[in-house]
């Protein structure tokens, strides 16, 4: 039997990144340092910007990963050739960084996605450097792979693996009539995969990394709808030492920003968890995080909050495009996870390790046309900690946590008896 309680399922230690010595230097508008030995790399990282001048930090890093070397550089001519001189037929998307093109690089024998910096856009050299750093240091199945970059003259381009199914946003919102909506099982699989990417950033990277711009358009989908986080230009290293947060200017996307970050600029890993809760709610409801066409109901979270208070009405949150093809029991548990992530007080939100454990369980409860494939879902309903009232606004969080732990202990004991473990992957 899978374990539904995300306070008790723990993951093993993965490979960790170790960042050492930090010292500030001025931005000389050059790309990351070249000719660095494979065992260490010196990469410029975003500090803060003032009057169009960036203050960057130089990190001497020793990286423990499968590919510790810096990514290769490509010439502008190579990338122009790969995209047929950046013609319209190669265009596949656009974001704050600039325009994205599809191309074939003969030098590596790969179809790639090439992001070209728009110097008049919302992001610039600093974000470019951060993205090169982050994706050079970190490798994970749920993070997009950076193949290399180009920094010739004033040209700034990033070369990624190509994700053939586009972004999650494209599969949730404004679907054309001939496009099949995502089914429930796929939605939960995508949620669990994105959560694993965040878990890696928060708990396996040292210092931890705060993504800062999690949203459905930044979750890309590969074959089989395998999700990967992309667009690391706004990412920040988390607080170190006895610091509880990172103070920074407010960046991100309206509708996804945690309230405490939006009002104070104090950034923590809990800010990412709030954003993840918004994405999970998008997957459940099919609605946009912010939709001005809906008038008073434009903010997804504010629209959903009244329903959060009445668990027997959770089914009203379900995306109409699902056509009722889901287990109400599993949907309620998914909404429970979203509610916890969307707690207004940051300290009341769970860790990403907790969220991953919960979503792994939900992924294991496969829905078929006639029934939930797992036959133990009813048993977990019976053992739930008075779920109808667990997340009621008038119940103290401490009581809810105690009940959840009790629920988890019951589940874990059954799991031991059956010599089975929590699902550990997608």
C-alpha positions as CSV (number, residue, x, y, z in Angstrom):
1,X,0.0,0.0,0.0
2,X,1.3,3.5,-0.8
3,X,1.6,6.0,2.0
4,X,-0.5,9.1,1.7
5,X,1.1,11.1,4.5
6,X,3.7,13.6,3.3
7,X,5.0,14.4,6.8
8,X,6.4,10.9,7.2
9,X,7.7,9.7,3.8
10,X,11.4,10.6,3.5
11,X,13.6,10.6,0.5
12,X,17.2,9.3,0.6
13,X,20.1,11.7,0.3
14,X,21.0,12.6,-3.3
15,X,24.1,14.1,-4.7
16,X,24.7,17.6,-3.3
17,X,26.2,20.7,-4.7
18,X,28.7,22.4,-2.6
19,X,29.4,26.1,-3.0
20,X,32.4,27.6,-1.3
21,X,34.1,31.0,-1.1
22,X,32.0,34.0,-2.2
23,X,33.4,37.4,-3.1
24,X,31.8,40.3,-4.9
25,X,33.1,41.7,-8.2
26,X,31.9,44.4,-10.6
27,X,30.0,43.3,-13.7
28,X,32.2,43.7,-16.8
29,X,29.4,42.3,-19.1
30,X,31.4,39.3,-20.0
31,X,30.1,35.7,-20.1
32,X,31.1,33.2,-17.5
33,X,34.9,32.7,-17.2
34,X,36.4,30.3,-19.6
35,X,39.4,27.9,-19.4
36,X,38.3,26.6,-16.0
37,X,39.5,23.1,-14.9
38,X,36.6,20.6,-14.9
39,X,36.8,20.2,-11.1
40,X,35.9,23.8,-10.5
41,X,34.1,26.5,-12.4
42,X,34.0,30.3,-11.8
43,X,30.6,31.7,-12.8
44,X,29.1,35.1,-12.4
45,X,25.9,35.1,-10.4
46,X,23.3,37.8,-10.0
47,X,23.4,40.0,-7.0
48,X,21.3,43.1,-7.5
49,X,20.9,45.8,-10.2
50,X,21.0,49.6,-9.9
51,X,21.0,52.2,-12.6
52,X,21.4,49.6,-15.3
53,X,24.6,48.4,-13.7
54,X,24.7,44.9,-12.2
55,X,26.6,43.9,-9.0
56,X,27.6,40.3,-9.5
57,X,29.2,37.7,-7.3
58,X,32.0,35.4,-8.2
59,X,31.6,31.9,-6.9
60,X,34.4,29.4,-6.7
61,X,32.4,26.2,-6.9
62,X,33.3,22.6,-6.5
63,X,30.5,20.7,-8.1
64,X,29.6,17.0,-7.5
65,X,27.5,16.1,-10.5
66,X,27.4,13.8,-13.5
67,X,28.7,16.6,-15.7
68,X,30.6,19.2,-13.6
69,X,32.3,20.9,-16.6
70,X,30.9,24.2,-17.8
71,X,28.6,23.9,-20.9
72,X,30.2,24.4,-24.3
73,X,30.0,27.7,-26.2
74,X,28.5,28.0,-29.7
75,X,29.2,30.6,-32.3
76,X,26.5,32.9,-33.4
77,X,26.9,31.6,-36.9
78,X,26.3,28.0,-35.7
79,X,23.0,29.0,-34.1
80,X,21.9,31.2,-37.0
81,X,22.5,28.2,-39.3
82,X,20.6,25.8,-37.0
83,X,17.5,28.1,-37.0
84,X,17.7,29.0,-40.7
85,X,18.8,32.5,-39.7
86,X,16.1,32.7,-37.0
87,X,13.3,32.6,-39.5
88,X,9.6,32.7,-38.6
89,X,9.1,29.0,-39.3
90,X,11.7,28.2,-36.6
91,X,9.9,30.3,-33.9
92,X,8.4,28.2,-31.1
93,X,7.7,30.7,-28.3
94,X,8.5,33.9,-26.4
95,X,9.1,34.9,-22.8
96,X,10.6,37.6,-20.6
97,X,14.1,36.6,-21.8
98,X,13.3,36.8,-25.5
99,X,12.3,34.7,-28.4
100,X,12.8,30.9,-28.6
101,X,13.6,29.0,-31.8
102,X,13.8,25.4,-32.7
103,X,16.9,24.3,-34.5
104,X,19.2,21.3,-35.4
105,X,22.8,21.6,-34.3
106,X,25.0,19.3,-36.4
107,X,27.9,19.7,-34.0
108,X,26.1,17.8,-31.3
109,X,23.6,15.9,-33.5
110,X,20.6,17.3,-31.5
111,X,17.4,19.1,-32.1
112,X,17.5,22.0,-29.7
113,X,15.6,25.1,-28.4
114,X,17.6,28.3,-28.7
115,X,16.6,31.3,-26.6
116,X,17.8,34.7,-27.9
117,X,18.0,37.6,-25.5
118,X,15.9,40.5,-26.3
119,X,17.9,43.5,-25.0
120,X,14.7,45.6,-24.8
121,X,12.9,42.8,-22.8
122,X,12.3,42.3,-19.1
123,X,15.5,40.3,-18.6
124,X,19.1,41.0,-19.4
125,X,22.7,40.0,-19.0
126,X,22.4,39.3,-15.3
127,X,19.5,36.9,-15.8
128,X,21.5,35.3,-18.7
129,X,24.5,34.7,-16.3
130,X,22.3,33.3,-13.6
131,X,20.7,30.8,-16.0
132,X,24.0,29.6,-17.3
133,X,25.3,29.2,-13.7
134,X,22.2,27.4,-12.4
135,X,21.9,24.9,-15.2
136,X,25.6,24.3,-15.3
137,X,25.7,23.4,-11.7
138,X,22.6,21.3,-11.5
139,X,21.5,18.2,-13.3
140,X,18.2,16.5,-12.5
141,X,15.6,14.6,-14.6
142,X,13.1,17.3,-13.8
143,X,15.3,20.3,-14.8
144,X,15.7,21.2,-18.4
145,X,19.2,20.5,-19.8
146,X,21.4,23.3,-20.9
147,X,23.6,22.3,-23.9
148,X,25.5,25.5,-24.1
149,X,25.4,29.2,-24.8
150,X,26.6,32.0,-27.1
151,X,28.0,35.3,-25.8
152,X,29.6,36.9,-28.9
153,X,29.6,40.7,-28.7
154,X,26.2,41.8,-27.5
155,X,24.5,38.5,-28.5
156,X,23.3,36.4,-25.7
157,X,21.8,33.0,-26.6
158,X,21.0,29.8,-24.6
159,X,20.9,26.4,-26.1
160,X,18.6,23.8,-24.4
161,X,17.3,20.4,-25.0
162,X,14.1,20.6,-27.1
163,X,10.9,19.7,-25.3
164,X,8.5,18.5,-28.0
165,X,5.2,18.9,-26.2
166,X,5.7,22.6,-25.2
167,X,4.7,24.1,-21.9
168,X,2.1,22.9,-19.4
169,X,0.3,26.2,-20.0
170,X,-0.4,25.2,-23.6
171,X,-2.1,22.0,-22.5
172,X,-4.3,23.6,-19.8
173,X,-5.5,26.9,-21.2
174,X,-7.2,28.1,-24.4
175,X,-7.1,24.7,-26.0
176,X,-8.0,24.6,-29.7
177,X,-11.0,22.3,-30.6
178,X,-8.7,19.5,-32.0
179,X,-6.5,19.3,-28.9
180,X,-7.2,16.6,-26.3
181,X,-7.2,17.9,-22.7
182,X,-4.9,16.3,-20.2
183,X,-6.5,13.4,-18.3
184,X,-6.3,13.2,-14.5
185,X,-3.5,10.7,-14.3
186,X,-1.3,12.8,-16.5
187,X,-2.0,15.9,-14.5
188,X,-0.9,14.3,-11.3
189,X,2.2,12.9,-12.9
190,X,3.1,16.3,-14.1
191,X,2.5,17.8,-10.7
192,X,4.7,15.2,-9.0
193,X,7.5,15.6,-11.6
194,X,7.5,19.4,-11.2
195,X,7.5,19.0,-7.4
196,X,10.6,16.7,-7.6
197,X,12.4,19.4,-9.6
198,X,11.7,21.9,-6.8
199,X,12.6,19.4,-4.1
200,X,16.0,19.0,-5.7
201,X,16.6,22.8,-5.8
202,X,15.4,23.2,-2.2
203,X,16.9,20.1,-0.5
204,X,19.8,18.8,-2.5
205,X,21.5,21.9,-3.7
206,X,23.8,23.6,-1.2
207,X,23.1,26.4,-0.7
208,X,19.5,25.8,-1.7
209,X,18.1,27.5,-4.7
210,X,14.8,29.4,-4.8
211,X,13.3,29.2,-8.3
212,X,11.2,32.4,-7.8
213,X,9.3,32.2,-11.1
214,X,7.4,28.9,-11.0
215,X,4.4,28.9,-13.3
216,X,2.7,26.7,-15.8
217,X,4.5,28.3,-18.7
218,X,7.9,27.5,-17.1
219,X,7.1,23.7,-16.9
220,X,8.1,22.1,-20.2
221,X,6.9,18.7,-21.3
222,X,8.9,16.0,-23.0
223,X,7.9,12.7,-24.5
224,X,5.2,11.0,-22.3
225,X,4.5,14.4,-20.7
226,X,7.6,14.2,-18.6
227,X,7.9,17.6,-16.9
228,X,11.0,19.8,-16.5
229,X,11.4,23.2,-14.9
230,X,12.8,25.8,-17.2
231,X,13.7,29.5,-17.2
232,X,16.1,30.0,-14.3
233,X,16.9,33.6,-14.9
234,X,15.2,34.8,-11.7
235,X,16.5,32.1,-9.5
236,X,18.3,33.0,-6.3
237,X,20.5,31.1,-3.9
238,X,18.6,30.7,-0.6
239,X,19.5,32.2,2.8
240,X,22.7,31.0,4.4
241,X,23.9,30.9,8.0
242,X,21.3,32.2,10.5
243,X,19.4,34.2,7.9
244,X,15.8,33.3,7.4
245,X,15.2,34.9,4.0
246,X,16.8,36.6,1.1
247,X,15.8,40.3,0.6
248,X,15.4,41.2,-3.0
249,X,13.3,43.2,-5.3
250,X,9.9,41.6,-6.1
251,X,10.1,39.7,-9.4
252,X,7.9,37.0,-10.8
253,X,4.5,36.7,-12.3
254,X,1.2,38.1,-11.0
255,X,-1.1,35.4,-9.7
256,X,1.8,33.1,-8.6
257,X,3.7,35.3,-6.1
258,X,3.5,34.4,-2.4
259,X,1.7,37.2,-0.5
260,X,4.6,37.8,2.0
261,X,7.1,38.1,-0.9
262,X,4.9,40.4,-2.9
263,X,4.5,42.8,0.0
264,X,8.0,42.7,1.6
265,X,10.5,41.4,-0.9
266,X,11.5,38.7,1.6
267,X,12.1,35.6,-0.4
268,X,12.2,32.0,1.0
269,X,11.8,28.5,-0.2
270,X,8.2,28.8,1.1
271,X,7.6,31.4,-1.6
272,X,8.2,28.6,-4.3
273,X,5.8,26.3,-2.4
274,X,3.0,28.9,-2.7
275,X,3.7,29.2,-6.4
276,X,3.6,25.4,-6.7
277,X,0.2,25.4,-5.0
278,X,-1.1,27.8,-7.7
279,X,0.2,25.5,-10.4
280,X,-1.4,22.5,-8.7
281,X,-4.7,24.4,-8.5
282,X,-4.3,25.2,-12.2
283,X,-3.9,21.4,-12.9
284,X,-7.0,20.6,-10.9
285,X,-9.3,23.4,-12.2
286,X,-8.0,24.1,-15.7
287,X,-8.3,27.8,-14.9
288,X,-5.5,30.4,-15.3
289,X,-3.7,31.8,-12.3
290,X,-4.9,35.3,-13.4
291,X,-7.6,35.7,-16.0
292,X,-8.8,39.2,-16.5
293,X,-11.7,38.0,-18.6
294,X,-13.3,36.5,-15.5
295,X,-13.9,39.9,-13.8
296,X,-14.2,39.6,-10.0
297,X,-13.0,36.0,-10.2
298,X,-9.8,36.8,-12.1
299,X,-7.5,35.6,-9.3
300,X,-7.6,31.8,-9.2
301,X,-6.6,31.4,-5.6
302,X,-9.2,34.0,-4.3
303,X,-11.9,32.4,-6.4
304,X,-11.1,29.0,-4.9
305,X,-10.7,30.0,-1.2
306,X,-14.4,29.9,-0.3
307,X,-14.6,26.4,-1.6
308,X,-11.6,25.4,0.4
309,X,-13.7,25.8,3.5
310,X,-16.2,23.1,2.5
311,X,-14.6,19.8,1.7
312,X,-17.8,18.3,0.3
313,X,-17.7,21.0,-2.4
314,X,-14.2,20.3,-3.6
315,X,-15.5,18.6,-6.7
316,X,-16.7,22.0,-7.9
317,X,-13.1,22.9,-8.5
318,X,-12.6,20.1,-11.0
319,X,-11.8,21.2,-14.6
320,X,-14.9,20.7,-16.7
321,X,-12.7,19.3,-19.5
322,X,-12.0,16.2,-17.2
323,X,-15.7,15.3,-17.8
324,X,-15.9,13.7,-14.4
325,X,-13.2,11.2,-15.2
326,X,-11.4,11.2,-11.8
327,X,-11.8,9.8,-8.4
328,X,-13.4,12.3,-6.0
329,X,-11.4,10.8,-3.2
330,X,-8.1,11.4,-5.0
331,X,-9.2,14.9,-6.1
332,X,-10.0,15.8,-2.5
333,X,-6.5,14.8,-1.4
334,X,-5.0,16.8,-4.3
335,X,-6.9,19.8,-3.2
336,X,-5.8,19.2,0.4
337,X,-2.2,19.4,-0.8
338,X,-2.9,22.6,-2.8
339,X,-4.5,24.2,0.3
340,X,-1.5,23.5,2.4
341,X,0.8,25.0,-0.2
342,X,-1.4,28.1,-0.4
343,X,-1.4,28.8,3.3
344,X,-1.2,32.6,3.8
345,X,1.4,32.2,6.6
346,X,4.6,30.9,5.0
347,X,5.6,28.8,8.0
348,X,2.3,26.8,7.7
349,X,3.3,25.6,4.3
350,X,4.8,22.1,4.0
351,X,8.3,21.4,2.6
352,X,8.8,20.2,-1.0
353,X,9.8,16.8,0.4
354,X,6.4,16.6,2.1
355,X,4.7,17.6,-1.1
356,X,6.6,15.1,-3.3
357,X,5.7,12.3,-0.9
358,X,2.0,13.2,-1.0
359,X,1.9,13.5,-4.8
360,X,3.8,10.3,-5.3
361,X,1.0,8.7,-3.4
362,X,-1.7,10.4,-5.6
363,X,0.2,9.3,-8.7
364,X,-0.1,5.7,-7.5
365,X,-3.9,6.0,-7.4
366,X,-4.4,5.5,-11.1
367,X,-7.9,6.4,-12.4
368,X,-9.5,4.2,-15.0
369,X,-12.9,4.7,-16.7
370,X,-14.7,2.5,-14.2
371,X,-12.7,2.7,-11.0
372,X,-9.5,3.7,-9.3
373,X,-7.0,1.0,-10.1
374,X,-5.5,0.9,-6.5
375,X,-8.0,-1.1,-4.4
376,X,-6.7,0.4,-1.1
377,X,-8.0,3.9,-1.7
378,X,-11.1,3.2,0.4
379,X,-9.0,2.0,3.2
380,X,-7.1,5.3,3.3
381,X,-10.4,7.2,3.3
382,X,-11.5,5.3,6.4
383,X,-8.2,6.0,8.1
384,X,-8.1,9.7,7.2
385,X,-7.9,12.1,10.1
386,X,-11.4,13.4,10.1
387,X,-10.6,14.9,6.7
388,X,-13.8,16.9,6.3
389,X,-12.7,19.1,9.2
390,X,-8.9,18.7,9.0
391,X,-8.3,21.9,7.0
392,X,-11.2,23.9,8.4
393,X,-10.1,27.4,9.0
394,X,-11.1,27.3,12.7
395,X,-9.0,24.3,13.5
396,X,-5.5,25.0,14.8
397,X,-2.7,23.9,12.5
398,X,-1.0,22.0,15.3
399,X,-4.1,19.8,15.7
400,X,-4.2,19.2,11.9
401,X,-0.5,18.2,11.9
402,X,-1.0,15.8,14.8
403,X,-4.0,14.2,13.1
404,X,-2.0,13.9,9.8
405,X,0.8,12.2,11.7
406,X,-1.5,9.8,13.3
407,X,-3.0,9.0,9.8
408,X,0.5,8.6,8.5
409,X,1.6,6.2,11.3
410,X,-1.4,4.0,10.6
411,X,-0.6,4.0,6.9
412,X,3.1,3.3,7.6
413,X,2.3,0.4,9.9
414,X,0.1,-1.1,7.2
415,X,2.9,-0.6,4.7
416,X,5.4,-2.4,6.9
417,X,3.0,-5.3,7.3
418,X,2.7,-5.5,3.5
419,X,6.5,-5.1,3.1
420,X,5.9,-2.3,0.6
421,X,7.2,1.3,0.4
422,X,5.9,4.6,-0.7
423,X,6.1,5.1,-4.5
424,X,9.5,6.7,-5.2
425,X,9.1,8.0,-8.7
426,X,6.9,8.7,-11.6
